Amino acid sequence: MNIIHTASLRAAAFAAALVLIPAIASAKDSAASDPAAQALATTGIVPVTTAGSNVEIGSYRIHVWTSLGKPSAALADGTWLYRNFNADGSAASGTLVVRFDHGAVSQLSLVSHAVETTMMTAKASQITLVAKK
């Protein structure tokens, strides 16, 4: 009786493995075919070339405002954050970071929630330190 139980257990494990193999293979394929999502998951940041319909490096601050709307948050250095942004053609989703230099976009990137939280905390602590001086 012990032999039948062990054999049926092996058969069930084999059947479960056969069912899971396609799911595992497709998960590996989707991660490999989505470099933006993979980079966001591993590093927390993905460079962006264009945001919205036509915001890119060199776009003026007013153009960003009219194209993307009011930012979700603004940091002390003038950086704007837009939450819940998705990368086109990718599963990557996070916060769009728009940095300005002399009134024009100098950097666009998509960051994870953890990176956004770090940015907000770091900027807030710098403001606090400046206020104490």
Backbone bond lengths (Angstrom), bond angles and torsions (degrees), N, CA, C in turn:
res aa  C-N    CA-C-N  psi(-1)  N-CA   C-N-CA  omega(-1)  CA-C   N-CA-C  phi
1 M - - - 1.440 - - 1.533 111.30 -
2 N 1.273 116.55 -33.40 1.454 121.76 178.18 1.522 110.88 -65.36
3 I 1.302 118.28 -35.06 1.455 122.93 -178.81 1.528 110.41 -67.76
4 I 1.312 118.65 -41.05 1.461 122.30 179.24 1.527 109.95 -65.45
5 H 1.311 116.54 -41.63 1.465 120.18 179.96 1.525 110.53 -63.27
6 T 1.307 118.36 -43.46 1.460 122.67 179.45 1.518 110.38 -66.26
7 A 1.304 117.10 -40.50 1.463 120.78 179.59 1.520 110.76 -65.66
8 S 1.317 117.62 -41.51 1.458 119.64 179.56 1.525 111.26 -69.08
9 L 1.325 116.10 -32.92 1.466 119.66 176.25 1.520 110.50 -65.52
10 R 1.330 116.61 -42.48 1.470 120.28 177.36 1.525 111.00 -63.36
11 A 1.308 117.07 -41.14 1.465 120.80 179.90 1.532 110.47 -64.23
12 A 1.313 117.16 -40.75 1.463 120.71 178.76 1.529 111.17 -65.94
13 A 1.315 117.38 -40.93 1.461 121.16 178.22 1.523 110.81 -64.94
14 F 1.337 116.70 -40.19 1.454 121.40 178.85 1.531 110.07 -64.45
15 A 1.328 117.01 -43.86 1.464 121.64 179.42 1.530 110.93 -63.65
16 A 1.318 116.62 -41.12 1.467 120.33 178.67 1.521 110.69 -64.17
17 A 1.332 116.70 -39.29 1.464 120.68 178.37 1.523 110.43 -64.09
18 L 1.324 117.37 -41.45 1.465 120.56 178.27 1.524 111.76 -62.46
19 V 1.321 116.80 -36.31 1.467 120.65 179.44 1.524 110.74 -71.50
20 L 1.320 118.24 -36.51 1.465 121.94 -175.53 1.522 114.06 -82.33
21 I 1.318 118.81 -22.46 1.474 121.16 -176.31 1.528 112.15 -56.60
22 P 1.341 120.49 -48.15 1.479 118.53 178.76 1.528 113.03 -61.91
23 A 1.319 117.97 -36.93 1.468 120.48 179.85 1.524 111.07 -66.03
24 I 1.316 116.20 -42.27 1.468 120.44 179.27 1.519 110.41 -66.24
25 A 1.322 116.82 -43.10 1.464 120.81 -179.94 1.520 111.24 -63.25
26 S 1.326 117.87 -42.03 1.461 119.72 -179.47 1.522 111.31 -69.27
27 A 1.316 118.36 -32.75 1.468 121.03 177.39 1.518 110.37 -65.62
28 K 1.332 117.35 -40.84 1.467 120.43 178.13 1.522 110.61 -67.50
29 D 1.339 117.49 -39.44 1.453 121.22 179.67 1.517 111.16 -65.49
30 S 1.339 117.59 -41.59 1.464 119.63 -178.28 1.517 111.38 -68.46
31 A 1.329 117.99 -35.52 1.464 119.94 177.51 1.519 110.72 -67.71
32 A 1.326 116.21 -39.78 1.457 119.87 -179.69 1.522 111.19 -70.78
33 S 1.333 117.70 -31.60 1.454 120.43 -177.73 1.530 112.35 -88.23
34 D 1.301 119.31 -0.51 1.459 123.18 179.47 1.533 109.40 -124.24
35 P 1.335 117.27 76.29 1.464 119.72 -176.74 1.527 114.06 -63.30
36 A 1.331 117.82 -30.14 1.466 119.73 179.21 1.520 110.88 -66.07
37 A 1.327 116.49 -46.06 1.467 119.90 178.85 1.521 110.64 -64.79
38 Q 1.316 116.49 -38.64 1.464 120.47 179.30 1.536 110.66 -65.99
39 A 1.327 117.32 -43.14 1.467 120.72 178.95 1.527 110.99 -65.77
40 L 1.324 117.12 -39.77 1.465 120.18 179.15 1.526 110.34 -64.81
41 A 1.330 116.41 -38.98 1.465 120.22 -179.88 1.519 112.16 -70.31
42 T 1.326 117.98 -34.58 1.468 120.13 -176.25 1.524 113.46 -90.28
43 T 1.333 117.45 -41.96 1.467 119.40 -176.06 1.524 113.13 -105.02
44 G 1.343 116.98 -22.38 1.454 120.42 -179.71 1.513 114.23 87.39
45 I 1.346 117.87 1.37 1.458 120.44 -178.92 1.527 110.00 -147.53
46 V 1.341 114.97 140.16 1.458 121.94 176.95 1.524 107.57 -133.94
47 P 1.346 118.44 124.18 1.465 119.76 175.42 1.527 110.34 -64.28
48 V 1.328 116.37 143.87 1.462 122.30 -179.13 1.523 107.95 -121.91
49 T 1.332 116.73 137.76 1.466 119.92 179.00 1.519 112.13 -91.85
50 T 1.347 116.55 -36.98 1.457 121.62 -178.84 1.521 109.36 -140.79
51 A 1.316 116.73 138.46 1.469 121.56 176.93 1.518 108.25 -121.18
52 G 1.320 115.01 141.68 1.451 118.42 -177.75 1.516 110.01 64.08
53 S 1.311 116.29 -146.90 1.459 119.04 -177.49 1.525 113.05 -78.90
54 N 1.334 117.57 -36.17 1.468 117.68 -175.45 1.526 114.11 -160.63
55 V 1.310 118.21 31.77 1.468 120.86 175.17 1.523 107.18 -89.39
56 E 1.324 115.99 125.35 1.465 120.75 -178.69 1.526 109.84 -146.51
57 I 1.306 115.98 176.96 1.468 120.58 177.76 1.532 107.94 -55.73
58 G 1.327 115.91 129.45 1.460 121.23 -179.41 1.516 113.81 99.75
59 S 1.339 117.95 -15.41 1.472 120.72 178.02 1.531 109.09 -64.70
60 Y 1.328 115.96 142.52 1.452 120.02 179.56 1.527 111.06 -77.29
61 R 1.323 115.07 154.47 1.465 122.60 -178.16 1.535 111.76 -53.40
62 I 1.316 118.42 -41.80 1.464 121.26 -178.98 1.529 110.52 -66.22
63 H 1.328 116.58 -33.74 1.462 120.50 177.78 1.533 110.54 -67.30
64 V 1.325 116.57 -39.50 1.465 120.71 176.87 1.523 109.13 -62.29
65 W 1.318 116.92 -45.28 1.469 121.43 -178.95 1.528 110.80 -61.27
66 T 1.324 117.26 -45.05 1.465 119.32 -178.00 1.526 111.76 -71.86
67 S 1.318 118.74 -29.49 1.468 121.67 -178.88 1.525 112.52 -84.05
68 L 1.331 117.10 -43.16 1.463 121.05 -174.26 1.525 113.80 -104.60
69 G 1.316 116.66 -14.81 1.460 120.04 -178.59 1.516 112.30 88.01
70 K 1.311 114.58 -171.48 1.463 121.27 -179.81 1.532 109.06 -67.25
71 P 1.332 117.47 135.12 1.472 119.05 179.36 1.530 111.69 -68.46
72 S 1.326 115.29 153.61 1.470 120.89 176.67 1.518 110.66 -66.28
73 A 1.330 115.45 -34.82 1.468 121.43 179.13 1.516 108.71 -154.23
74 A 1.317 115.88 156.56 1.462 122.18 176.15 1.524 108.03 -130.96
75 L 1.319 116.01 133.32 1.463 120.45 178.83 1.524 110.06 -88.31
76 A 1.302 115.80 166.58 1.463 121.20 -176.97 1.522 112.83 -61.65
77 D 1.337 117.52 -29.11 1.466 120.14 -179.13 1.528 112.56 -84.04
78 G 1.345 117.93 4.84 1.453 121.36 178.33 1.518 114.14 94.87
79 T 1.312 118.00 -0.19 1.461 121.88 177.75 1.518 109.64 -70.40
80 W 1.342 116.33 136.45 1.453 121.74 178.09 1.509 109.86 -104.73
81 L 1.337 115.77 142.18 1.464 122.52 178.12 1.521 109.41 -119.29
82 Y 1.324 115.80 130.97 1.456 122.73 176.35 1.527 107.67 -119.14
83 R 1.319 117.03 109.77 1.468 121.44 -177.63 1.528 111.27 -77.79
84 N 1.331 114.22 159.11 1.473 123.05 175.33 1.526 113.05 61.67
85 F 1.318 116.54 47.09 1.459 121.13 175.35 1.519 109.17 -98.91
86 N 1.330 116.78 145.59 1.453 123.08 177.84 1.519 109.20 -117.72
87 A 1.320 115.64 143.21 1.455 120.31 175.17 1.525 108.42 -82.39
88 D 1.324 117.50 133.64 1.465 120.81 178.59 1.522 110.22 -63.42
89 G 1.322 116.12 135.24 1.455 121.33 177.74 1.512 113.98 70.96
90 S 1.333 117.38 21.20 1.460 121.63 -177.23 1.520 109.71 -148.35
91 A 1.312 114.90 160.66 1.467 120.21 174.29 1.527 111.15 -88.51
92 A 1.332 116.97 0.15 1.463 121.16 -179.56 1.521 110.25 -65.84
93 S 1.311 115.53 129.66 1.461 121.75 -179.57 1.518 108.26 -143.49
94 G 1.323 116.60 137.43 1.458 119.74 -179.69 1.514 110.79 -177.05
95 T 1.313 115.87 -146.11 1.458 122.97 -178.53 1.521 109.39 -106.20
96 L 1.321 116.33 127.12 1.458 120.99 175.94 1.524 108.20 -79.91
97 V 1.320 116.94 126.14 1.462 122.81 178.54 1.522 107.50 -106.97
98 V 1.337 116.21 123.39 1.460 122.00 179.56 1.525 107.55 -117.72
99 R 1.318 116.34 112.08 1.471 121.94 178.10 1.526 109.07 -101.40
100 F 1.323 115.14 143.18 1.463 121.26 -177.65 1.520 110.29 -118.38
101 D 1.324 114.24 149.12 1.458 121.64 172.27 1.531 106.48 -137.71
102 H 1.322 117.11 116.98 1.466 123.25 -178.18 1.532 111.72 55.59
103 G 1.346 116.83 41.52 1.457 121.54 174.50 1.513 116.18 82.44
104 A 1.333 117.19 2.09 1.464 120.25 179.59 1.526 109.67 -124.71
105 V 1.325 116.37 152.16 1.466 121.15 -179.58 1.520 109.57 -63.31
106 S 1.335 116.17 126.90 1.457 120.90 177.93 1.527 111.82 -110.54
107 Q 1.340 117.07 -18.92 1.463 120.34 179.88 1.526 109.60 -157.07
108 L 1.325 115.27 137.87 1.461 122.98 174.06 1.522 107.47 -126.03
109 S 1.316 116.78 131.08 1.460 119.48 176.87 1.519 110.15 -153.50
110 L 1.323 114.50 154.80 1.457 122.50 175.62 1.515 106.66 -105.77
111 V 1.332 117.40 125.90 1.466 120.85 -177.06 1.521 110.12 -122.65
112 S 1.316 114.87 157.53 1.459 121.17 177.44 1.533 109.70 -75.89
113 H 1.325 115.05 168.14 1.463 120.32 178.72 1.531 110.63 -61.29
114 A 1.333 116.74 -37.67 1.472 120.31 -179.90 1.529 111.26 -63.89
115 V 1.319 116.85 -41.53 1.471 120.23 178.77 1.529 110.07 -67.28
116 E 1.328 116.36 -41.39 1.472 119.85 177.71 1.528 110.48 -59.24
117 T 1.318 116.27 -45.47 1.465 120.46 -179.88 1.519 110.68 -61.09
118 T 1.316 116.70 -41.31 1.470 121.04 177.74 1.523 110.96 -63.54
119 M 1.323 116.50 -42.54 1.465 119.90 178.55 1.523 110.91 -62.06
120 M 1.321 116.56 -44.74 1.468 120.67 -179.30 1.529 110.60 -64.54
121 T 1.313 116.82 -42.70 1.463 121.28 -179.00 1.518 111.04 -68.04
122 A 1.321 116.81 -43.87 1.470 120.35 -179.06 1.519 110.52 -63.01
123 K 1.305 117.53 -43.98 1.462 120.38 -179.85 1.525 111.00 -66.86
124 A 1.323 117.01 -39.39 1.462 120.21 179.54 1.519 110.77 -65.33
125 S 1.326 118.03 -39.75 1.464 120.05 -179.69 1.526 110.96 -69.69
126 Q 1.341 116.91 -33.62 1.460 119.33 177.34 1.523 110.14 -66.44
127 I 1.297 116.52 -39.37 1.470 120.60 178.53 1.515 109.92 -63.88
128 T 1.333 116.94 -41.39 1.452 121.45 179.13 1.527 110.68 -63.49
129 L 1.345 116.62 -42.67 1.459 120.01 -179.70 1.528 110.71 -65.04
130 V 1.307 117.79 -40.22 1.449 121.12 179.16 1.529 110.14 -64.29
131 A 1.321 116.67 -40.29 1.462 120.90 -179.44 1.499 112.38 -66.27
132 K 1.362 118.89 -28.33 1.451 121.77 -179.41 1.510 112.78 -76.33
133 K 1.307 117.81 -21.20 1.476 120.78 -177.25 1.453 110.92 -73.65
